[in-house]
Amino acid sequence: MNKTRVKATLANATLVVSMLSGVALTLQGCALAVVGAAAGGTLIATDRRTLGAQTEDREIQVKALSRINENLPDTAHVNVTVFNRRVLLTGEVPDDAAKQKAESVVRDINNVGSIVNELAVQGASSISSRANDSYLETRVKTAMVGEKDLRANYYKVVCERGIVYLMGLVTPDEGAHGADVAARVPGVEQVVKVFQYIKPEDVQAVEAAAAAASDAGAASAPVAPEATVGTVPDSSVTSRPLDSQTPAPVKNSDVHPGSTKSTPAAK
């Protein structure tokens, strides 16, 4: 079996796993909603994207992963996260040419609204580093769930080499609040805001549109929130209380234009 066929097989396996995970996580999502209610309603099972937008994001992610696997060298380690047609690229690549290639491949996919290329030109991260990133993601999500006046489901959390990336449709105040919570989690090296901002006066209209679209698609399988998976931290993670943790630096992401090609938006 040649290299292209191997990568194609891996891409197909990724799609199957994603579909199966969606079914399992639907059940888990119910449990998360119950936990949130018990904690005072902090975690609400809601998403400001329409159901069609969530489905489109998943399609973009699968296509991006498949095409990156086909076009980049085996030494590249690239993660793709998509939220509301904004694509976040994280991980490591061997050279700047590979970094630019990954971005151009994604830009060629229909309906990509914008791209945030955070790929680092360096050797691929170790297994222990990736395990630590999963652990930090869990800690950030947990901190958000426990934070007063913050709805954790408005934020998508990605961690790479100790750097936390935050995505979501949020108001400027919500973005600042979420970033502050993440920056105070022990072990976080930096927080990068990859948000798409909405005006406070537009929040109700955005949520109403998302709810209406979700109600219309209730007959089909729902799109579940991403899983929260914990792992055992390595020695690089500190156990200092949040109150004594010096906040990590926070910065805004560098957003690049997306695809010029589009297909009719999903409802």
PyRosetta script that sets phi, psi and omega in degrees:
from pyrosetta import init, pose_from_sequence

init()
pose = pose_from_sequence("MNKTRVKATLANATLVVSMLSGVALTLQGCALAVVGAAAGGTLIATDRRTLGAQTEDREIQVKALSRINENLPDTAHVNVTVFNRRVLLTGEVPDDAAKQKAESVVRDINNVGSIVNELAVQGASSISSRANDSYLETRVKTAMVGEKDLRANYYKVVCERGIVYLMGLVTPDEGAHGADVAARVPGVEQVVKVFQYIKPEDVQAVEAAAAAASDAGAASAPVAPEATVGTVPDSSVTSRPLDSQTPAPVKNSDVHPGSTKSTPAAK")
pose.set_psi(1, 124.3)
pose.set_omega(1, -177.3)
pose.set_phi(2, -79.1)
pose.set_psi(2, 174.8)
pose.set_omega(2, -174.4)
pose.set_phi(3, -61.7)
pose.set_psi(3, -41.0)
pose.set_omega(3, -178.2)
pose.set_phi(4, -64.2)
pose.set_psi(4, -43.1)
pose.set_omega(4, -179.7)
pose.set_phi(5, -66.4)
pose.set_psi(5, -36.5)
pose.set_omega(5, 178.0)
pose.set_phi(6, -62.2)
pose.set_psi(6, -46.2)
pose.set_omega(6, -178.8)
pose.set_phi(7, -66.2)
pose.set_psi(7, -37.2)
pose.set_omega(7, 178.4)
pose.set_phi(8, -64.2)
pose.set_psi(8, -40.5)
pose.set_omega(8, 178.1)
pose.set_phi(9, -63.3)
pose.set_psi(9, -42.3)
pose.set_omega(9, 178.0)
pose.set_phi(10, -63.2)
pose.set_psi(10, -40.0)
pose.set_omega(10, 179.6)
pose.set_phi(11, -64.3)
pose.set_psi(11, -42.0)
pose.set_omega(11, 178.5)
pose.set_phi(12, -65.0)
pose.set_psi(12, -38.4)
pose.set_omega(12, 178.1)
pose.set_phi(13, -64.0)
pose.set_psi(13, -38.4)
pose.set_omega(13, 177.7)
pose.set_phi(14, -60.7)
pose.set_psi(14, -41.9)
pose.set_omega(14, -180.0)
pose.set_phi(15, -64.3)
pose.set_psi(15, -43.9)
pose.set_omega(15, -179.7)
pose.set_phi(16, -63.1)
pose.set_psi(16, -44.9)
pose.set_omega(16, 179.4)
pose.set_phi(17, -61.5)
pose.set_psi(17, -40.4)
pose.set_omega(17, 179.1)
pose.set_phi(18, -61.0)
pose.set_psi(18, -42.2)
pose.set_omega(18, -179.3)
pose.set_phi(19, -67.0)
pose.set_psi(19, -43.4)
pose.set_omega(19, 179.0)
pose.set_phi(20, -66.1)
pose.set_psi(20, -37.5)
pose.set_omega(20, 179.2)
pose.set_phi(21, -64.1)
pose.set_psi(21, -36.1)
pose.set_omega(21, 180.0)
pose.set_phi(22, -59.7)
pose.set_psi(22, -39.9)
pose.set_omega(22, 179.2)
pose.set_phi(23, -65.6)
pose.set_psi(23, -46.0)
pose.set_omega(23, -178.8)
pose.set_phi(24, -65.4)
pose.set_psi(24, -39.4)
pose.set_omega(24, -175.4)
pose.set_phi(25, -74.2)
pose.set_psi(25, -19.8)
pose.set_omega(25, 175.2)
pose.set_phi(26, -59.7)
pose.set_psi(26, -42.3)
pose.set_omega(26, 178.8)
pose.set_phi(27, -69.3)
pose.set_psi(27, -39.0)
pose.set_omega(27, 179.5)
pose.set_phi(28, -65.5)
pose.set_psi(28, -34.6)
pose.set_omega(28, 179.9)
pose.set_phi(29, -59.2)
pose.set_psi(29, -36.5)
pose.set_omega(29, 178.0)
pose.set_phi(30, -62.5)
pose.set_psi(30, -42.2)
pose.set_omega(30, 179.3)
pose.set_phi(31, -63.5)
pose.set_psi(31, -40.0)
pose.set_omega(31, 179.5)
pose.set_phi(32, -63.0)
pose.set_psi(32, -38.3)
pose.set_omega(32, -179.9)
pose.set_phi(33, -64.6)
pose.set_psi(33, -39.5)
pose.set_omega(33, 179.2)
pose.set_phi(34, -64.1)
pose.set_psi(34, -44.0)
pose.set_omega(34, 178.7)
pose.set_phi(35, -59.4)
pose.set_psi(35, -42.2)
pose.set_omega(35, -179.3)
pose.set_phi(36, -63.3)
pose.set_psi(36, -40.2)
pose.set_omega(36, -179.8)
pose.set_phi(37, -63.9)
pose.set_psi(37, -40.1)
pose.set_omega(37, -180.0)
pose.set_phi(38, -66.1)
pose.set_psi(38, -26.9)
pose.set_omega(38, -177.9)
pose.set_phi(39, -90.1)
pose.set_psi(39, 12.6)
pose.set_omega(39, 177.0)
pose.set_phi(40, 100.0)
pose.set_psi(40, 18.9)
pose.set_omega(40, 175.9)
pose.set_phi(41, 79.5)
pose.set_psi(41, 18.3)
pose.set_omega(41, -179.0)
pose.set_phi(42, -66.0)
pose.set_psi(42, -42.8)
pose.set_omega(42, -177.8)
pose.set_phi(43, -99.7)
pose.set_psi(43, 111.1)
pose.set_omega(43, -179.2)
pose.set_phi(44, -110.1)
pose.set_psi(44, 133.1)
pose.set_omega(44, -179.3)
pose.set_phi(45, -74.4)
pose.set_psi(45, 81.6)
pose.set_omega(45, -177.7)
pose.set_phi(46, -146.3)
pose.set_psi(46, 160.0)
pose.set_omega(46, 178.5)
pose.set_phi(47, -147.7)
pose.set_psi(47, 130.0)
pose.set_omega(47, -177.7)
pose.set_phi(48, -77.0)
pose.set_psi(48, -8.0)
pose.set_omega(48, 171.7)
pose.set_phi(49, -82.4)
pose.set_psi(49, 151.1)
pose.set_omega(49, 172.8)
pose.set_phi(50, -71.7)
pose.set_psi(50, 163.7)
pose.set_omega(50, 177.9)
pose.set_phi(51, -61.0)
pose.set_psi(51, -37.5)
pose.set_omega(51, 178.1)
pose.set_phi(52, -63.4)
pose.set_psi(52, -39.7)
pose.set_omega(52, 179.2)
pose.set_phi(53, -66.3)
pose.set_psi(53, -38.4)
pose.set_omega(53, 178.0)
pose.set_phi(54, -64.1)
pose.set_psi(54, -41.8)
pose.set_omega(54, 178.1)
pose.set_phi(55, -64.4)
pose.set_psi(55, -42.5)
pose.set_omega(55, 179.1)
pose.set_phi(56, -63.0)
pose.set_psi(56, -39.8)
pose.set_omega(56, 177.8)
pose.set_phi(57, -60.1)
pose.set_psi(57, -41.4)
pose.set_omega(57, 179.7)
pose.set_phi(58, -65.4)
pose.set_psi(58, -39.3)
pose.set_omega(58, 179.2)
pose.set_phi(59, -64.8)
pose.set_psi(59, -42.8)
pose.set_omega(59, 178.1)
pose.set_phi(60, -62.0)
pose.set_psi(60, -42.1)
pose.set_omega(60, -178.2)
pose.set_phi(61, -62.7)
pose.set_psi(61, -45.7)
pose.set_omega(61, -179.3)
pose.set_phi(62, -63.2)
pose.set_psi(62, -44.4)
pose.set_omega(62, 179.2)
pose.set_phi(63, -63.7)
pose.set_psi(63, -42.3)
pose.set_omega(63, -178.4)
pose.set_phi(64, -63.4)
pose.set_psi(64, -45.6)
pose.set_omega(64, 179.4)
pose.set_phi(65, -61.3)
pose.set_psi(65, -43.5)
pose.set_omega(65, -179.0)
pose.set_phi(66, -62.8)
pose.set_psi(66, -46.2)
pose.set_omega(66, -176.4)
pose.set_phi(67, -72.6)
pose.set_psi(67, -34.1)
pose.set_omega(67, 176.1)
pose.set_phi(68, -65.6)
pose.set_psi(68, -42.3)
pose.set_omega(68, 177.8)
pose.set_phi(69, -60.6)
pose.set_psi(69, -33.8)
pose.set_omega(69, -178.7)
pose.set_phi(70, -77.1)
pose.set_psi(70, -27.8)
pose.set_omega(70, -170.4)
pose.set_phi(71, -108.7)
pose.set_psi(71, -14.7)
pose.set_omega(71, -178.7)
pose.set_phi(72, -106.3)
pose.set_psi(72, 155.9)
pose.set_omega(72, -179.6)
pose.set_phi(73, -67.0)
pose.set_psi(73, 159.8)
pose.set_omega(73, -178.9)
pose.set_phi(74, -61.8)
pose.set_psi(74, -23.2)
pose.set_omega(74, -178.7)
pose.set_phi(75, -75.1)
pose.set_psi(75, -9.9)
pose.set_omega(75, 179.8)
pose.set_phi(76, -78.8)
pose.set_psi(76, 142.3)
pose.set_omega(76, 175.0)
pose.set_phi(77, -125.7)
pose.set_psi(77, 101.6)
pose.set_omega(77, -173.2)
pose.set_phi(78, -122.3)
pose.set_psi(78, 127.9)
pose.set_omega(78, 173.3)
pose.set_phi(79, -107.8)
pose.set_psi(79, 140.8)
pose.set_omega(79, -179.2)
pose.set_phi(80, -120.2)
pose.set_psi(80, 125.3)
pose.set_omega(80, 175.9)
pose.set_phi(81, -125.4)
pose.set_psi(81, 133.7)
pose.set_omega(81, -176.5)
pose.set_phi(82, -125.7)
pose.set_psi(82, 131.6)
pose.set_omega(82, 175.9)
pose.set_phi(83, -141.8)
pose.set_psi(83, 118.3)
pose.set_omega(83, 178.6)
pose.set_phi(84, 53.5)
pose.set_psi(84, 44.8)
pose.set_omega(84, 176.6)
pose.set_phi(85, 71.0)
pose.set_psi(85, 7.8)
pose.set_omega(85, 171.9)
pose.set_phi(86, -96.6)
pose.set_psi(86, 125.4)
pose.set_omega(86, -176.2)
pose.set_phi(87, -104.3)
pose.set_psi(87, 125.1)
pose.set_omega(87, 176.6)
pose.set_phi(88, -105.8)
pose.set_psi(88, 123.4)
pose.set_omega(88, 177.2)
pose.set_phi(89, -106.3)
pose.set_psi(89, 121.7)
pose.set_omega(89, 177.9)
pose.set_phi(90, -131.3)
pose.set_psi(90, 162.0)
pose.set_omega(90, -179.4)
pose.set_phi(91, 123.9)
pose.set_psi(91, -155.1)
pose.set_omega(91, -175.1)
pose.set_phi(92, -134.6)
pose.set_psi(92, 142.6)
pose.set_omega(92, 176.9)
pose.set_phi(93, -132.8)
pose.set_psi(93, 155.6)
pose.set_omega(93, -173.7)
pose.set_phi(94, -72.1)
pose.set_psi(94, -25.0)
pose.set_omega(94, -178.2)
pose.set_phi(95, -156.5)
pose.set_psi(95, 170.3)
pose.set_omega(95, -177.4)
pose.set_phi(96, -65.6)
pose.set_psi(96, -30.2)
pose.set_omega(96, 178.4)
pose.set_phi(97, -61.6)
pose.set_psi(97, -41.0)
pose.set_omega(97, 178.2)
pose.set_phi(98, -66.9)
pose.set_psi(98, -37.3)
pose.set_omega(98, 178.1)
pose.set_phi(99, -62.1)
pose.set_psi(99, -46.1)
pose.set_omega(99, 179.8)
pose.set_phi(100, -70.1)
pose.set_psi(100, -33.1)
pose.set_omega(100, 178.1)
pose.set_phi(101, -64.7)
pose.set_psi(101, -42.5)
pose.set_omega(101, 178.9)
pose.set_phi(102, -59.3)
pose.set_psi(102, -43.0)
pose.set_omega(102, -179.8)
pose.set_phi(103, -66.3)
pose.set_psi(103, -42.1)
pose.set_omega(103, -178.2)
pose.set_phi(104, -67.4)
pose.set_psi(104, -35.6)
pose.set_omega(104, 177.9)
pose.set_phi(105, -63.4)
pose.set_psi(105, -42.6)
pose.set_omega(105, 179.2)
pose.set_phi(106, -67.9)
pose.set_psi(106, -39.5)
pose.set_omega(106, -178.6)
pose.set_phi(107, -62.8)
pose.set_psi(107, -23.4)
pose.set_omega(107, -178.2)
pose.set_phi(108, -82.0)
pose.set_psi(108, -2.8)
pose.set_omega(108, 179.4)
pose.set_phi(109, -87.1)
pose.set_psi(109, 135.8)
pose.set_omega(109, 179.8)
pose.set_phi(110, -57.1)
pose.set_psi(110, 142.4)
pose.set_omega(110, 170.4)
pose.set_phi(111, 71.9)
pose.set_psi(111, 10.4)
pose.set_omega(111, 174.2)
pose.set_phi(112, -74.2)
pose.set_psi(112, 116.1)
pose.set_omega(112, -175.9)
pose.set_phi(113, -77.4)
pose.set_psi(113, -42.0)
pose.set_omega(113, -179.2)
pose.set_phi(114, -159.7)
pose.set_psi(114, 163.3)
pose.set_omega(114, -176.9)
pose.set_phi(115, -131.9)
pose.set_psi(115, 135.4)
pose.set_omega(115, 172.7)
pose.set_phi(116, -116.9)
pose.set_psi(116, 107.5)
pose.set_omega(116, -175.2)
pose.set_phi(117, -96.9)
pose.set_psi(117, 99.5)
pose.set_omega(117, 179.8)
pose.set_phi(118, -108.6)
pose.set_psi(118, 23.6)
pose.set_omega(118, 177.9)
pose.set_phi(119, -66.3)
pose.set_psi(119, 137.2)
pose.set_omega(119, 178.6)
pose.set_phi(120, -100.7)
pose.set_psi(120, 136.7)
pose.set_omega(120, 177.6)
pose.set_phi(121, -86.4)
pose.set_psi(121, 95.6)
pose.set_omega(121, -179.0)
pose.set_phi(122, -171.0)
pose.set_psi(122, 176.7)
pose.set_omega(122, 178.6)
pose.set_phi(123, -66.4)
pose.set_psi(123, 154.8)
pose.set_omega(123, -179.1)
pose.set_phi(124, -60.9)
pose.set_psi(124, 143.6)
pose.set_omega(124, -179.7)
pose.set_phi(125, -66.5)
pose.set_psi(125, 156.2)
pose.set_omega(125, -178.7)
pose.set_phi(126, -79.8)
pose.set_psi(126, 165.8)
pose.set_omega(126, 177.3)
pose.set_phi(127, -61.4)
pose.set_psi(127, -40.0)
pose.set_omega(127, -179.4)
pose.set_phi(128, -66.7)
pose.set_psi(128, -36.0)
pose.set_omega(128, 177.4)
pose.set_phi(129, -64.6)
pose.set_psi(129, -41.4)
pose.set_omega(129, 179.9)
pose.set_phi(130, -68.7)
pose.set_psi(130, -36.6)
pose.set_omega(130, 176.4)
pose.set_phi(131, -64.2)
pose.set_psi(131, -40.3)
pose.set_omega(131, 178.2)
pose.set_phi(132, -64.7)
pose.set_psi(132, -36.9)
pose.set_omega(132, 177.2)
pose.set_phi(133, -63.4)
pose.set_psi(133, -41.2)
pose.set_omega(133, 177.4)
pose.set_phi(134, -62.3)
pose.set_psi(134, -39.9)
pose.set_omega(134, 178.1)
pose.set_phi(135, -63.9)
pose.set_psi(135, -43.4)
pose.set_omega(135, 179.8)
pose.set_phi(136, -66.0)
pose.set_psi(136, -37.8)
pose.set_omega(136, 175.5)
pose.set_phi(137, -57.1)
pose.set_psi(137, -44.5)
pose.set_omega(137, 179.1)
pose.set_phi(138, -61.4)
pose.set_psi(138, -43.1)
pose.set_omega(138, -179.3)
pose.set_phi(139, -65.0)
pose.set_psi(139, -39.7)
pose.set_omega(139, 179.0)
pose.set_phi(140, -65.2)
pose.set_psi(140, -46.2)
pose.set_omega(140, 179.7)
pose.set_phi(141, -62.1)
pose.set_psi(141, -41.0)
pose.set_omega(141, 178.5)
pose.set_phi(142, -64.1)
pose.set_psi(142, -41.7)
pose.set_omega(142, 178.5)
pose.set_phi(143, -62.7)
pose.set_psi(143, -38.0)
pose.set_omega(143, 179.3)
pose.set_phi(144, -67.9)
pose.set_psi(144, -40.8)
pose.set_omega(144, 178.4)
pose.set_phi(145, -60.8)
pose.set_psi(145, -38.3)
pose.set_omega(145, -177.8)
pose.set_phi(146, -84.4)
pose.set_psi(146, -3.5)
pose.set_omega(146, -177.0)
pose.set_phi(147, -84.5)
pose.set_psi(147, 131.6)
pose.set_omega(147, 179.2)
pose.set_phi(148, -67.6)
pose.set_psi(148, 141.1)
pose.set_omega(148, 176.4)
pose.set_phi(149, 62.4)
pose.set_psi(149, 29.4)
pose.set_omega(149, 176.6)
pose.set_phi(150, -135.2)
pose.set_psi(150, 127.9)
pose.set_omega(150, 179.4)
pose.set_phi(151, -97.7)
pose.set_psi(151, 108.2)
pose.set_omega(151, -172.6)
pose.set_phi(152, -61.9)
pose.set_psi(152, -29.1)
pose.set_omega(152, -177.8)
pose.set_phi(153, -71.6)
pose.set_psi(153, -6.9)
pose.set_omega(153, 176.2)
pose.set_phi(154, -79.9)
pose.set_psi(154, -8.5)
pose.set_omega(154, -173.8)
pose.set_phi(155, -120.1)
pose.set_psi(155, 137.3)
pose.set_omega(155, 170.0)
pose.set_phi(156, -106.1)
pose.set_psi(156, 127.6)
pose.set_omega(156, -174.1)
pose.set_phi(157, -110.4)
pose.set_psi(157, 127.9)
pose.set_omega(157, 176.8)
pose.set_phi(158, -129.2)
pose.set_psi(158, 136.0)
pose.set_omega(158, 179.4)
pose.set_phi(159, -126.6)
pose.set_psi(159, 134.3)
pose.set_omega(159, 179.9)
pose.set_phi(160, -142.3)
pose.set_psi(160, 117.3)
pose.set_omega(160, 179.5)
pose.set_phi(161, 54.4)
pose.set_psi(161, 38.1)
pose.set_omega(161, 178.0)
pose.set_phi(162, 83.6)
pose.set_psi(162, -3.3)
pose.set_omega(162, 177.8)
pose.set_phi(163, -94.9)
pose.set_psi(163, 128.1)
pose.set_omega(163, -178.9)
pose.set_phi(164, -100.5)
pose.set_psi(164, 127.1)
pose.set_omega(164, 176.9)
pose.set_phi(165, -108.1)
pose.set_psi(165, 130.8)
pose.set_omega(165, -178.9)
pose.set_phi(166, -115.5)
pose.set_psi(166, 124.6)
pose.set_omega(166, 177.7)
pose.set_phi(167, -116.6)
pose.set_psi(167, 163.1)
pose.set_omega(167, 176.5)
pose.set_phi(168, 149.9)
pose.set_psi(168, 163.7)
pose.set_omega(168, 172.3)
pose.set_phi(169, -95.8)
pose.set_psi(169, 102.2)
pose.set_omega(169, -173.0)
pose.set_phi(170, -136.9)
pose.set_psi(170, 161.7)
pose.set_omega(170, 171.3)
pose.set_phi(171, -79.1)
pose.set_psi(171, 162.7)
pose.set_omega(171, 177.6)
pose.set_phi(172, -55.7)
pose.set_psi(172, -39.9)
pose.set_omega(172, 179.2)
pose.set_phi(173, -66.5)
pose.set_psi(173, -41.4)
pose.set_omega(173, 178.0)
pose.set_phi(174, -63.7)
pose.set_psi(174, -39.8)
pose.set_omega(174, 178.6)
pose.set_phi(175, -62.6)
pose.set_psi(175, -44.3)
pose.set_omega(175, 180.0)
pose.set_phi(176, -65.3)
pose.set_psi(176, -39.9)
pose.set_omega(176, 180.0)
pose.set_phi(177, -64.4)
pose.set_psi(177, -47.8)
pose.set_omega(177, -179.8)
pose.set_phi(178, -62.7)
pose.set_psi(178, -40.9)
pose.set_omega(178, 179.7)
pose.set_phi(179, -65.0)
pose.set_psi(179, -38.6)
pose.set_omega(179, 179.3)
pose.set_phi(180, -64.6)
pose.set_psi(180, -41.5)
pose.set_omega(180, 178.3)
pose.set_phi(181, -62.8)
pose.set_psi(181, -46.3)
pose.set_omega(181, -179.2)
pose.set_phi(182, -63.8)
pose.set_psi(182, -39.0)
pose.set_omega(182, -177.2)
pose.set_phi(183, -65.5)
pose.set_psi(183, -22.3)
pose.set_omega(183, -177.8)
pose.set_phi(184, -93.3)
pose.set_psi(184, -0.5)
pose.set_omega(184, 178.6)
pose.set_phi(185, -77.1)
pose.set_psi(185, 127.6)
pose.set_omega(185, -179.5)
pose.set_phi(186, -57.0)
pose.set_psi(186, 134.2)
pose.set_omega(186, 177.8)
pose.set_phi(187, 98.3)
pose.set_psi(187, -17.4)
pose.set_omega(187, 179.3)
pose.set_phi(188, -74.5)
pose.set_psi(188, 125.8)
pose.set_omega(188, -177.0)
pose.set_phi(189, -86.4)
pose.set_psi(189, -34.5)
pose.set_omega(189, -178.0)
pose.set_phi(190, -162.0)
pose.set_psi(190, 153.7)
pose.set_omega(190, 175.4)
pose.set_phi(191, -120.2)
pose.set_psi(191, 128.8)
pose.set_omega(191, 179.2)
pose.set_phi(192, -115.6)
pose.set_psi(192, 122.1)
pose.set_omega(192, -179.5)
pose.set_phi(193, -86.3)
pose.set_psi(193, 117.8)
pose.set_omega(193, 179.6)
pose.set_phi(194, -113.8)
pose.set_psi(194, 26.3)
pose.set_omega(194, -173.9)
pose.set_phi(195, -67.8)
pose.set_psi(195, 156.4)
pose.set_omega(195, 165.0)
pose.set_phi(196, -112.4)
pose.set_psi(196, 120.6)
pose.set_omega(196, -171.1)
pose.set_phi(197, -91.4)
pose.set_psi(197, 143.8)
pose.set_omega(197, 173.3)
pose.set_phi(198, -123.9)
pose.set_psi(198, 151.6)
pose.set_omega(198, 179.8)
pose.set_phi(199, -74.0)
pose.set_psi(199, 145.3)
pose.set_omega(199, 179.6)
pose.set_phi(200, -54.3)
pose.set_psi(200, -36.9)
pose.set_omega(200, -178.6)
pose.set_phi(201, -72.7)
pose.set_psi(201, -12.6)
pose.set_omega(201, 180.0)
pose.set_phi(202, -97.5)
pose.set_psi(202, -4.6)
pose.set_omega(202, -175.0)
pose.set_phi(203, -58.6)
pose.set_psi(203, -48.8)
pose.set_omega(203, -177.3)
pose.set_phi(204, -61.8)
pose.set_psi(204, -39.9)
pose.set_omega(204, -179.5)
pose.set_phi(205, -66.7)
pose.set_psi(205, -41.4)
pose.set_omega(205, 179.5)
pose.set_phi(206, -64.3)
pose.set_psi(206, -44.3)
pose.set_omega(206, -178.8)
pose.set_phi(207, -69.3)
pose.set_psi(207, -35.8)
pose.set_omega(207, 178.5)
pose.set_phi(208, -66.0)
pose.set_psi(208, -40.4)
pose.set_omega(208, 178.8)
pose.set_phi(209, -65.0)
pose.set_psi(209, -41.4)
pose.set_omega(209, 179.0)
pose.set_phi(210, -65.6)
pose.set_psi(210, -40.9)
pose.set_omega(210, -180.0)
pose.set_phi(211, -65.7)
pose.set_psi(211, -42.1)
pose.set_omega(211, -179.6)
pose.set_phi(212, -63.5)
pose.set_psi(212, -42.3)
pose.set_omega(212, 179.7)
pose.set_phi(213, -67.1)
pose.set_psi(213, -37.4)
pose.set_omega(213, 179.1)
pose.set_phi(214, -67.7)
pose.set_psi(214, -40.1)
pose.set_omega(214, 177.7)
pose.set_phi(215, -62.7)
pose.set_psi(215, -39.1)
pose.set_omega(215, -179.2)
pose.set_phi(216, -66.6)
pose.set_psi(216, -29.4)
pose.set_omega(216, -178.9)
pose.set_phi(217, -102.1)
pose.set_psi(217, 19.5)
pose.set_omega(217, -175.3)
pose.set_phi(218, -64.7)
pose.set_psi(218, -22.7)
pose.set_omega(218, -178.4)
pose.set_phi(219, -71.4)
pose.set_psi(219, -22.8)
pose.set_omega(219, 179.3)
pose.set_phi(220, -93.3)
pose.set_psi(220, 169.5)
pose.set_omega(220, -178.5)
pose.set_phi(221, -64.1)
pose.set_psi(221, 131.2)
pose.set_omega(221, -179.3)
pose.set_phi(222, -72.7)
pose.set_psi(222, 155.7)
pose.set_omega(222, 175.5)
pose.set_phi(223, -89.2)
pose.set_psi(223, 119.1)
pose.set_omega(223, -174.3)
pose.set_phi(224, -85.9)
pose.set_psi(224, 155.0)
pose.set_omega(224, 174.1)
pose.set_phi(225, -66.9)
pose.set_psi(225, 156.6)
pose.set_omega(225, -179.2)
pose.set_phi(226, -65.7)
pose.set_psi(226, 152.2)
pose.set_omega(226, -178.0)
pose.set_phi(227, -73.4)
pose.set_psi(227, 152.1)
pose.set_omega(227, 171.5)
pose.set_phi(228, -105.9)
pose.set_psi(228, 111.0)
pose.set_omega(228, -174.1)
pose.set_phi(229, -117.1)
pose.set_psi(229, 125.0)
pose.set_omega(229, -179.1)
pose.set_phi(230, -100.8)
pose.set_psi(230, 149.3)
pose.set_omega(230, 175.3)
pose.set_phi(231, -136.2)
pose.set_psi(231, 167.0)
pose.set_omega(231, -180.0)
pose.set_phi(232, -75.2)
pose.set_psi(232, 126.4)
pose.set_omega(232, -177.8)
pose.set_phi(233, -72.2)
pose.set_psi(233, 156.6)
pose.set_omega(233, 174.1)
pose.set_phi(234, -94.6)
pose.set_psi(234, -175.0)
pose.set_omega(234, -172.5)
pose.set_phi(235, -69.4)
pose.set_psi(235, -9.3)
pose.set_omega(235, -178.2)
pose.set_phi(236, -79.2)
pose.set_psi(236, -9.9)
pose.set_omega(236, -178.0)
pose.set_phi(237, -92.2)
pose.set_psi(237, 126.5)
pose.set_omega(237, 179.2)
pose.set_phi(238, -84.2)
pose.set_psi(238, 155.0)
pose.set_omega(238, 179.1)
pose.set_phi(239, -110.2)
pose.set_psi(239, 19.2)
pose.set_omega(239, 179.4)
pose.set_phi(240, -64.2)
pose.set_psi(240, 143.7)
pose.set_omega(240, 177.5)
pose.set_phi(241, -60.1)
pose.set_psi(241, 155.0)
pose.set_omega(241, -179.3)
pose.set_phi(242, -58.8)
pose.set_psi(242, -36.8)
pose.set_omega(242, -176.0)
pose.set_phi(243, -64.0)
pose.set_psi(243, -28.5)
pose.set_omega(243, -177.4)
pose.set_phi(244, -100.6)
pose.set_psi(244, 1.4)
pose.set_omega(244, -179.1)
pose.set_phi(245, -81.8)
pose.set_psi(245, 124.8)
pose.set_omega(245, 175.5)
pose.set_phi(246, -68.4)
pose.set_psi(246, 124.3)
pose.set_omega(246, -176.6)
pose.set_phi(247, -58.8)
pose.set_psi(247, 139.4)
pose.set_omega(247, 176.6)
pose.set_phi(248, -71.6)
pose.set_psi(248, 154.0)
pose.set_omega(248, 178.0)
pose.set_phi(249, -64.9)
pose.set_psi(249, 148.7)
pose.set_omega(249, -178.9)
pose.set_phi(250, -121.8)
pose.set_psi(250, 135.9)
pose.set_omega(250, 177.3)
pose.set_phi(251, -140.8)
pose.set_psi(251, 163.1)
pose.set_omega(251, 175.4)
pose.set_phi(252, -89.0)
pose.set_psi(252, 149.4)
pose.set_omega(252, 179.7)
pose.set_phi(253, -77.6)
pose.set_psi(253, 160.2)
pose.set_omega(253, 175.1)
pose.set_phi(254, -96.4)
pose.set_psi(254, 109.9)
pose.set_omega(254, -173.5)
pose.set_phi(255, -96.1)
pose.set_psi(255, 128.0)
pose.set_omega(255, 178.1)
pose.set_phi(256, -106.8)
pose.set_psi(256, 153.9)
pose.set_omega(256, -179.5)
pose.set_phi(257, -65.2)
pose.set_psi(257, 152.9)
pose.set_omega(257, -179.0)
pose.set_phi(258, -98.4)
pose.set_psi(258, -147.6)
pose.set_omega(258, -175.7)
pose.set_phi(259, -75.0)
pose.set_psi(259, 148.8)
pose.set_omega(259, 173.5)
pose.set_phi(260, -93.4)
pose.set_psi(260, -4.2)
pose.set_omega(260, 179.7)
pose.set_phi(261, -98.9)
pose.set_psi(261, 144.4)
pose.set_omega(261, 179.8)
pose.set_phi(262, -147.8)
pose.set_psi(262, 155.1)
pose.set_omega(262, 172.4)
pose.set_phi(263, -122.0)
pose.set_psi(263, 164.4)
pose.set_omega(263, -179.3)
pose.set_phi(264, -53.7)
pose.set_psi(264, 133.8)
pose.set_omega(264, -176.8)
pose.set_phi(265, -66.8)
pose.set_psi(265, 143.4)
pose.set_omega(265, 176.2)
pose.set_phi(266, -73.9)
pose.set_psi(266, 145.1)
pose.set_omega(266, -179.7)
pose.set_phi(267, -93.6)
pose.dump_pdb("model.pdb")
